[in-house]
Amino acid sequence: MKRRVLVLVAALGAPVALLPAGAVTAGYLAVHRDSTRQSTCQESLPIEEAKVRTVRWDPPEELPDLGDYPRIRWQVRAKGNPCSRAPGPADWAYQGVVELRPEDARALAKRYGFVAYDPVGSEEYASGRTPEDVWPALAPFLPSEPRWLTSRVYDELDTSTRWRIVYLDVAHATVLFMLDDH
């Protein structure tokens, strides 16, 4: 019986003795892997934010009643640091320009009571998200002399979990949208 106990201790002794060294190694690898992931994230973030995307907006409920639009261009930017090791979600901001079919632009304006954009009047709810705040990569896709309309009814529809500000130019059948996580 004594011999079995000695064999068991001898067999288990080495792994148990190595346990602290293994924990240190595992801890180092986890931190190293995390810092590698963080640096890769930090390097790729500006590249991803610079991309002008052309895929249809999903979910469409966030920009309702745009119809079967021919083109969209949009970007996304982090409002914080999504590469942080801190727990919790990152907030994002989105901007885009949508080319509508002329009949869809007219229907959108009529359905939601779009009115001439007034920078002073919309300042109270637009919170600095005006057509002048469009991101540089999207500016070339805006009409050269836009006549923006705005609609609080449309902006405040509860079809989105994001804050929405939309500007519509019916003559050029163009929508400029700004969405922000909250």
KELOFI-287037 format. One record per residue (C-alpha): residue number from 1; x, y, z. Coordinates in steps of 0.02 Angstrom, whole numbers. Layout:
<rs>
r resi->NUM, x->X, y->Y, z->Z
...
</rs>
This chain:
<rs>
r resi->1, x->0, y->0, z->0
r resi->2, x->142, y->118, z->46
r resi->3, x->225, y->86, z->-121
r resi->4, x->64, y->134, z->-216
r resi->5, x->56, y->300, z->-123
r resi->6, x->237, y->338, z->-166
r resi->7, x->207, y->298, z->-350
r resi->8, x->50, y->409, z->-348
r resi->9, x->145, y->554, z->-267
r resi->10, x->288, y->532, z->-389
r resi->11, x->168, y->530, z->-535
r resi->12, x->68, y->682, z->-477
r resi->13, x->211, y->778, z->-399
r resi->14, x->289, y->839, z->-561
r resi->15, x->129, y->912, z->-638
r resi->16, x->78, y->989, z->-473
r resi->17, x->251, y->1066, z->-454
r resi->18, x->239, y->1136, z->-630
r resi->19, x->65, y->1209, z->-602
r resi->20, x->126, y->1382, z->-548
r resi->21, x->245, y->1392, z->-697
r resi->22, x->105, y->1338, z->-813
r resi->23, x->-12, y->1469, z->-742
r resi->24, x->118, y->1605, z->-769
r resi->25, x->147, y->1546, z->-948
r resi->26, x->-40, y->1539, z->-983
r resi->27, x->-61, y->1712, z->-908
r resi->28, x->81, y->1782, z->-1016
r resi->29, x->9, y->1703, z->-1173
r resi->30, x->-165, y->1773, z->-1135
r resi->31, x->-96, y->1949, z->-1107
r resi->32, x->18, y->1937, z->-1258
r resi->33, x->-124, y->1873, z->-1368
r resi->34, x->-236, y->2014, z->-1303
r resi->35, x->-104, y->2149, z->-1335
r resi->36, x->-75, y->2078, z->-1509
r resi->37, x->-263, y->2084, z->-1540
r resi->38, x->-268, y->2262, z->-1473
r resi->39, x->-126, y->2323, z->-1583
r resi->40, x->-202, y->2237, z->-1735
r resi->41, x->-368, y->2319, z->-1693
r resi->42, x->-286, y->2491, z->-1672
r resi->43, x->-199, y->2472, z->-1840
r resi->44, x->-354, y->2415, z->-1934
r resi->45, x->-477, y->2539, z->-1857
r resi->46, x->-427, y->2691, z->-1963
r resi->47, x->-429, y->2582, z->-2120
r resi->48, x->-605, y->2520, z->-2081
r resi->49, x->-665, y->2696, z->-2039
r resi->50, x->-596, y->2765, z->-2203
r resi->51, x->-692, y->2638, z->-2308
r resi->52, x->-840, y->2704, z->-2404
r resi->53, x->-961, y->2558, z->-2406
r resi->54, x->-1088, y->2527, z->-2543
r resi->55, x->-1187, y->2381, z->-2473
r resi->56, x->-1371, y->2411, z->-2439
r resi->57, x->-1414, y->2474, z->-2265
r resi->58, x->-1462, y->2336, z->-2146
r resi->59, x->-1579, y->2336, z->-2054
r resi->60, x->-1686, y->2438, z->-2176
r resi->61, x->-1804, y->2489, z->-2033
r resi->62, x->-1672, y->2612, z->-1975
r resi->63, x->-1698, y->2709, z->-2137
r resi->64, x->-1880, y->2672, z->-2179
r resi->65, x->-1971, y->2710, z->-2341
r resi->66, x->-1821, y->2748, z->-2451
r resi->67, x->-1889, y->2632, z->-2583
r resi->68, x->-1780, y->2528, z->-2698
r resi->69, x->-1638, y->2654, z->-2704
r resi->70, x->-1506, y->2633, z->-2841
r resi->71, x->-1353, y->2684, z->-2737
r resi->72, x->-1292, y->2707, z->-2561
r resi->73, x->-1124, y->2757, z->-2491
r resi->74, x->-1091, y->2757, z->-2304
r resi->75, x->-957, y->2755, z->-2171
r resi->76, x->-944, y->2704, z->-1990
r resi->77, x->-835, y->2778, z->-1853
r resi->78, x->-803, y->2729, z->-1674
r resi->79, x->-861, y->2856, z->-1546
r resi->80, x->-745, y->2781, z->-1416
r resi->81, x->-607, y->2652, z->-1416
r resi->82, x->-675, y->2484, z->-1476
r resi->83, x->-500, y->2410, z->-1456
r resi->84, x->-500, y->2438, z->-1268
r resi->85, x->-491, y->2291, z->-1150
r resi->86, x->-627, y->2373, z->-1045
r resi->87, x->-790, y->2275, z->-1042
r resi->88, x->-945, y->2338, z->-1128
r resi->89, x->-1000, y->2384, z->-1302
r resi->90, x->-924, y->2521, z->-1408
r resi->91, x->-1036, y->2658, z->-1480
r resi->92, x->-1031, y->2695, z->-1665
r resi->93, x->-1080, y->2839, z->-1779
r resi->94, x->-1138, y->2815, z->-1958
r resi->95, x->-1157, y->2935, z->-2103
r resi->96, x->-1214, y->2901, z->-2278
r resi->97, x->-1280, y->2970, z->-2441
r resi->98, x->-1422, y->2880, z->-2529
r resi->99, x->-1473, y->2912, z->-2709
r resi->100, x->-1660, y->2885, z->-2720
r resi->101, x->-1774, y->2862, z->-2868
r resi->102, x->-1861, y->3031, z->-2898
r resi->103, x->-2034, y->2961, z->-2860
r resi->104, x->-1971, y->2889, z->-2694
r resi->105, x->-1894, y->3057, z->-2645
r resi->106, x->-2061, y->3145, z->-2677
r resi->107, x->-2159, y->3012, z->-2583
r resi->108, x->-2040, y->3020, z->-2434
r resi->109, x->-2055, y->3210, z->-2424
r resi->110, x->-2244, y->3203, z->-2431
r resi->111, x->-2269, y->3058, z->-2311
r resi->112, x->-2163, y->3131, z->-2171
r resi->113, x->-2195, y->3316, z->-2197
r resi->114, x->-2017, y->3366, z->-2239
r resi->115, x->-1991, y->3554, z->-2230
r resi->116, x->-1849, y->3671, z->-2278
r resi->117, x->-1697, y->3643, z->-2170
r resi->118, x->-1672, y->3783, z->-2045
r resi->119, x->-1503, y->3771, z->-1956
r resi->120, x->-1568, y->3875, z->-1811
r resi->121, x->-1732, y->3780, z->-1788
r resi->122, x->-1659, y->3606, z->-1799
r resi->123, x->-1509, y->3643, z->-1688
r resi->124, x->-1609, y->3597, z->-1532
r resi->125, x->-1627, y->3415, z->-1585
r resi->126, x->-1494, y->3390, z->-1718
r resi->127, x->-1355, y->3411, z->-1589
r resi->128, x->-1221, y->3465, z->-1710
r resi->129, x->-1264, y->3339, z->-1844
r resi->130, x->-1297, y->3454, z->-1991
r resi->131, x->-1258, y->3438, z->-2176
r resi->132, x->-1103, y->3543, z->-2143
r resi->133, x->-1040, y->3404, z->-2030
r resi->134, x->-1033, y->3273, z->-2167
r resi->135, x->-874, y->3171, z->-2166
r resi->136, x->-750, y->3219, z->-2303
r resi->137, x->-754, y->3053, z->-2395
r resi->138, x->-943, y->3069, z->-2417
r resi->139, x->-948, y->3253, z->-2468
r resi->140, x->-912, y->3217, z->-2654
r resi->141, x->-1074, y->3117, z->-2663
r resi->142, x->-1184, y->3262, z->-2606
r resi->143, x->-1274, y->3376, z->-2730
r resi->144, x->-1172, y->3530, z->-2778
r resi->145, x->-1310, y->3652, z->-2727
r resi->146, x->-1424, y->3555, z->-2611
r resi->147, x->-1592, y->3616, z->-2548
r resi->148, x->-1604, y->3514, z->-2391
r resi->149, x->-1768, y->3470, z->-2310
r resi->150, x->-1787, y->3395, z->-2137
r resi->151, x->-1925, y->3306, z->-2040
r resi->152, x->-1932, y->3283, z->-1853
r resi->153, x->-2071, y->3156, z->-1881
r resi->154, x->-1954, y->3047, z->-1986
r resi->155, x->-1804, y->3074, z->-1872
r resi->156, x->-1901, y->3025, z->-1717
r resi->157, x->-1987, y->2868, z->-1784
r resi->158, x->-1952, y->2727, z->-1663
r resi->159, x->-1901, y->2606, z->-1800
r resi->160, x->-1719, y->2619, z->-1747
r resi->161, x->-1617, y->2593, z->-1591
r resi->162, x->-1503, y->2733, z->-1651
r resi->163, x->-1526, y->2922, z->-1651
r resi->164, x->-1569, y->2972, z->-1828
r resi->165, x->-1552, y->3135, z->-1923
r resi->166, x->-1599, y->3135, z->-2107
r resi->167, x->-1586, y->3273, z->-2236
r resi->168, x->-1679, y->3256, z->-2401
r resi->169, x->-1651, y->3349, z->-2563
r resi->170, x->-1802, y->3309, z->-2670
r resi->171, x->-1738, y->3397, z->-2827
r resi->172, x->-1581, y->3290, z->-2826
r resi->173, x->-1668, y->3136, z->-2752
r resi->174, x->-1534, y->3124, z->-2618
r resi->175, x->-1538, y->3080, z->-2433
r resi->176, x->-1399, y->3119, z->-2311
r resi->177, x->-1415, y->3016, z->-2152
r resi->178, x->-1327, y->3020, z->-1985
r resi->179, x->-1356, y->2883, z->-1858
r resi->180, x->-1279, y->2870, z->-1685
r resi->181, x->-1283, y->2729, z->-1559
r resi->182, x->-1351, y->2776, z->-1390
</rs>
